[in-house]
Amino acid sequence: MPLHVNLYHEVQQQELARRRDPLRLGMLLVLLVAIGFVVNYFIVLERSHAVGIRLAGLQGDWAKIEPKAKEAKALQDKLNADIQASDAMIKNVDSRFYLAPILDDICKTVPRCVQLTHVGADSPADPKVIFSVLSISGISSSAEPRKEAESVRTALNARLTAEYKQVTSVFKTLDDSDQYVMLDGHRMPTALFTMEFQIQTRDPVVVAPPPAHKSKGVATE
């Protein structure tokens, strides 16, 4: 049987020890990590470059669209202003205070023993003011002229209340007069009066409440 003698036994052990040296293995690991970082850096750099190219393209597109967007916004503001002006005009037309129907009510209510000397109406232009003012002045003649004037005010108030949502009336003045008139062959005393009617001719302006802000508190379990 042949005998083999390994004369490089010590050299092989030294080579094996050198390969298993912890410092050498650590250096190889650090080198691999460094190579990984370098590769990752180039990947991120490539992605950043692609994002930069896309951003530049979007900025170029926005530079083309921005003037049109500003024109569209200006046109939108103008149209909104026109719509608001149109709505205000329509509301003013719809809420106009027509005096002719009230004059008809006055003619149907005032008796022959009462003579009117003035009829006036005031309807404010402010849409927030919902009441119009009707002022009537005149002279009543009867055995009790003040009572006759009160009857006219009450009757006209009832007639207007049937046509409008809310009506209130008061005498601004109601005074006996030293003048007498002949009515149906009788000499009657007179009274001078001025009555005022507050008539609701518009609906109240409804103001929308501001949107509620939700709190961002952290819920606790």
RODO-2510 file (C-alpha; in nm, 4 decimals, decimal comma):
residues 221
     n   res          X          Y          Z
     1     m     0,0000     0,0000     0,0000
     2     p     0,1509     0,3330    -0,1050
     3     l     0,2161     0,5925     0,1577
     4     h     0,1250     0,9573     0,0866
     5     v     0,3027     1,2252     0,2770
     6     n     0,1555     1,5803     0,2656
     7     l     0,4518     1,8112     0,2811
     8     y     0,2250     2,1234     0,2415
     9     h     0,0150     2,0523     0,5447
    10     e     0,1281     2,3595     0,7345
    11     v     0,1042     2,5812     0,4260
    12     q    -0,2537     2,4653     0,3640
    13     q    -0,3476     2,5301     0,7230
    14     q    -0,2046     2,8814     0,7015
    15     e    -0,3974     2,9431     0,3757
    16     l    -0,7182     2,8172     0,5319
    17     a    -0,6628     3,0340     0,8399
    18     r    -0,6012     3,3329     0,6164
    19     r    -0,9282     3,2716     0,4327
    20     r    -1,1184     3,2449     0,7614
    21     d    -0,9621     3,5584     0,9044
    22     p    -1,2486     3,7661     1,0705
    23     l    -1,0918     4,0945     0,9608
    24     r    -1,0830     3,9829     0,6015
    25     l    -1,4433     3,8596     0,6174
    26     g    -1,5490     4,1903     0,7747
    27     m    -1,3783     4,3864     0,4999
    28     l    -1,5596     4,1778     0,2372
    29     l    -1,8946     4,2427     0,4096
    30     v    -1,8276     4,6160     0,4243
    31     l    -1,7332     4,6112     0,0578
    32     l    -2,0581     4,4327    -0,0329
    33     v    -2,2621     4,6850     0,1689
    34     a    -2,0795     4,9724     0,0013
    35     i    -2,1505     4,8238    -0,3416
    36     g    -2,5208     4,7903    -0,2424
    37     f    -2,5309     5,1579    -0,1408
    38     v    -2,3686     5,2619    -0,4656
    39     v    -2,6172     5,0577    -0,6690
    40     n    -2,9087     5,2016    -0,4684
    41     y    -2,7716     5,5534    -0,5176
    42     f    -2,7668     5,5133    -0,8944
    43     i    -3,1205     5,3670    -0,8895
    44     v    -3,2520     5,6604    -0,6839
    45     l    -3,0608     5,9038    -0,9049
    46     e    -3,2237     5,7548    -1,2136
    47     r    -3,5682     5,7781    -1,0578
    48     s    -3,5073     6,1392    -0,9516
    49     h    -3,3969     6,2207    -1,3036
    50     a    -3,7183     6,0665    -1,4440
    51     v    -3,9288     6,2614    -1,1914
    52     g    -3,7437     6,5808    -1,2829
    53     i    -3,8146     6,5248    -1,6516
    54     r    -4,1836     6,4622    -1,5771
    55     l    -4,2009     6,7713    -1,3535
    56     a    -4,0466     6,9850    -1,6256
    57     g    -4,3049     6,8511    -1,8719
    58     l    -4,5922     6,9266    -1,6343
    59     q    -4,4576     7,2761    -1,5691
    60     g    -4,4420     7,3360    -1,9424
    61     d    -4,8000     7,2156    -1,9834
    62     w    -4,9127     7,4366    -1,6931
    63     a    -4,7372     7,7376    -1,8454
    64     k    -4,9535     7,6846    -2,1529
    65     i    -5,2754     7,6276    -1,9580
    66     e    -5,2321     7,8963    -1,6894
    67     p    -5,3270     8,1980    -1,9087
    68     k    -5,6416     8,0160    -2,0221
    69     a    -5,7208     7,9266    -1,6614
    70     k    -5,6887     8,2936    -1,5593
    71     e    -5,9153     8,3975    -1,8469
    72     a    -6,1684     8,1318    -1,7483
    73     k    -6,1590     8,2509    -1,3836
    74     a    -6,2106     8,6132    -1,4907
    75     l    -6,4992     8,5072    -1,7146
    76     q    -6,6495     8,3040    -1,4308
    77     d    -6,6312     8,6039    -1,1948
    78     k    -6,7960     8,8250    -1,4555
    79     l    -7,0732     8,5724    -1,5179
    80     n    -7,1316     8,5333    -1,1425
    81     a    -7,1567     8,9111    -1,1074
    82     d    -7,4030     8,9252    -1,3979
    83     i    -7,6086     8,6440    -1,2453
    84     q    -7,6186     8,8197    -0,9084
    85     a    -7,7231     9,1463    -1,0717
    86     s    -7,9903     8,9630    -1,2700
    87     d    -8,1182     8,7864    -0,9574
    88     a    -8,1309     9,1164    -0,7689
    89     m    -8,3231     9,2770    -1,0549
    90     i    -8,5694     8,9870    -1,0686
    91     k    -8,6212     9,0039    -0,6920
    92     n    -8,6803     9,3785    -0,7120
    93     v    -8,9354     9,3267    -0,9888
    94     d    -9,1072     9,0425    -0,8040
    95     s    -9,1159     9,2358    -0,4782
    96     r    -9,2397     9,5659    -0,6200
    97     f    -9,5020     9,7419    -0,4157
    98     y    -9,8062     9,7790    -0,6433
    99     l   -10,0184    10,0683    -0,5249
   100     a   -10,3101    10,0129    -0,7671
   101     p   -10,4572     9,7089    -0,5808
   102     i   -10,4315     9,8990    -0,2526
   103     l   -10,6026    10,2026    -0,4043
   104     d   -10,8818     9,9694    -0,5119
   105     d   -10,9087     9,8394    -0,1543
   106     i   -10,9184    10,1970    -0,0257
   107     c   -11,1985    10,2890    -0,2672
   108     k   -11,3995     9,9852    -0,1565
   109     t   -11,3434    10,0600     0,2134
   110     v   -11,3726    10,4362     0,2573
   111     p   -11,7350    10,5500     0,3016
   112     r   -11,8837    10,8655     0,1517
   113     c   -11,8610    11,0460     0,4852
   114     v   -11,4811    11,0285     0,4742
   115     q   -11,2770    11,2363     0,2320
   116     l   -10,9130    11,1508     0,1658
   117     t   -10,6669    11,4335     0,1114
   118     h   -10,3458    11,2355     0,0711
   119     v   -10,2416    10,8793    -0,0087
   120     g    -9,8726    10,7908    -0,0247
   121     a    -9,6598    10,4766    -0,0211
   122     d    -9,2920    10,4139     0,0420
   123     s    -9,1212    10,0890    -0,0572
   124     p    -8,7489    10,0910     0,0382
   125     a    -8,5036     9,9715    -0,2264
   126     d    -8,3093     9,7701     0,0295
   127     p    -8,4146     9,4044    -0,0206
   128     k    -8,3556     9,3399     0,3501
   129     v    -8,6414     9,5769     0,4402
   130     i    -8,9551     9,3660     0,4062
   131     f    -9,2147     9,6262     0,5064
   132     s    -9,3624     9,9032     0,2928
   133     v    -9,5354    10,2037     0,4432
   134     l    -9,8781    10,3295     0,3357
   135     s    -9,9823    10,6725     0,4635
   136     i   -10,3392    10,8020     0,4367
   137     s   -10,4629    11,1448     0,5433
   138     g   -10,8174    11,2720     0,5317
   139     i   -11,1190    11,4203     0,7036
   140     s   -11,4095    11,2280     0,8519
   141     s   -11,7553    11,3702     0,9116
   142     s   -12,0342    11,2156     1,1166
   143     a   -12,1974    11,2464     1,4535
   144     e   -11,8784    11,0920     1,5934
   145     p   -11,6054    11,1711     1,3377
   146     r   -11,3214    11,0176     1,5402
   147     k   -11,5111    10,6902     1,5670
   148     e   -11,5786    10,6986     1,1941
   149     a   -11,2064    10,7396     1,1219
   150     e   -11,1305    10,4446     1,3535
   151     s   -11,3848    10,2344     1,1644
   152     v   -11,2126    10,3152     0,8362
   153     r   -10,8721    10,2203     0,9769
   154     t   -11,0029     9,8914     1,1182
   155     a   -11,1867     9,7955     0,7989
   156     l   -10,8910     9,8776     0,5734
   157     n   -10,6527     9,6921     0,8061
   158     a   -10,8738     9,3817     0,7877
   159     r   -10,8941     9,3989     0,4072
   160     l   -10,5150     9,4347     0,3675
   161     t   -10,4491     9,1576     0,6190
   162     a   -10,6451     8,9204     0,3967
   163     e   -10,4102     8,9997     0,1052
   164     y   -10,0701     9,0373     0,2751
   165     k    -9,8817     8,8257     0,5279
   166     q    -9,8538     9,0912     0,7951
   167     v   -10,0177     9,4324     0,8354
   168     t   -10,0118     9,6753     1,1275
   169     s   -10,1776    10,0150     1,1416
   170     v   -10,1736    10,3146     1,3750
   171     f   -10,3022    10,6705     1,3791
   172     k   -10,0226    10,9208     1,3452
   173     t   -10,2731    11,1985     1,4158
   174     l   -10,6456    11,2022     1,4994
   175     d   -10,7762    11,5440     1,6020
   176     d   -11,1154    11,7080     1,6155
   177     s   -11,1612    11,9912     1,3685
   178     d   -11,3491    12,3186     1,4166
   179     q   -11,4953    12,2841     1,0685
   180     y   -11,8430    12,1517     0,9900
   181     v   -11,9779    12,0006     0,6713
   182     m   -12,3258    11,9433     0,5341
   183     l   -12,3996    11,5711     0,4842
   184     d   -12,7442    11,4593     0,3722
   185     g   -12,8823    11,7930     0,4842
   186     h   -12,7277    11,7702     0,8291
   187     r   -12,4480    11,9788     0,9734
   188     m   -12,1780    11,7349     1,0880
   189     p   -11,8601    11,7857     1,2917
   190     t   -11,5314    11,6689     1,1406
   191     a   -11,2025    11,5188     1,2482
   192     l   -10,8629    11,5272     1,0760
   193     f   -10,6598    11,2073     1,0685
   194     t   -10,3421    11,0554     0,9363
   195     m   -10,3113    10,6772     0,9546
   196     e   -10,0081    10,4679     0,8709
   197     f    -9,9994    10,1044     0,7608
   198     q    -9,6914     9,8809     0,7818
   199     i    -9,7383     9,6160     0,5097
   200     q    -9,5080     9,3165     0,4554
   201     t    -9,4486     9,3173     0,0801
   202     r    -9,1309     9,1043     0,0728
   203     d    -9,0227     8,7745     0,2181
   204     p    -8,7366     8,7895     0,4694
   205     v    -8,3910     8,7348     0,3233
   206     v    -8,2683     8,3942     0,4352
   207     v    -7,8973     8,3930     0,5171
   208     a    -7,7367     8,0504     0,4886
   209     p    -7,5443     7,9533     0,8035
   210     p    -7,1667     7,9142     0,7647
   211     p    -7,0471     7,5552     0,7231
   212     a    -6,9634     7,3867     1,0502
   213     h    -6,5955     7,3122     1,1023
   214     k    -6,5347     6,9616     1,2224
   215     s    -6,2923     6,9368     1,5081
   216     k    -5,9851     6,7245     1,4511
   217     g    -5,9572     6,5986     1,8056
   218     v    -5,8101     6,2566     1,8727
   219     a    -6,0740     6,0093     1,9829
   220     t    -5,9952     5,8159     2,2957
   221     e    -6,0960     5,4567     2,3405
***
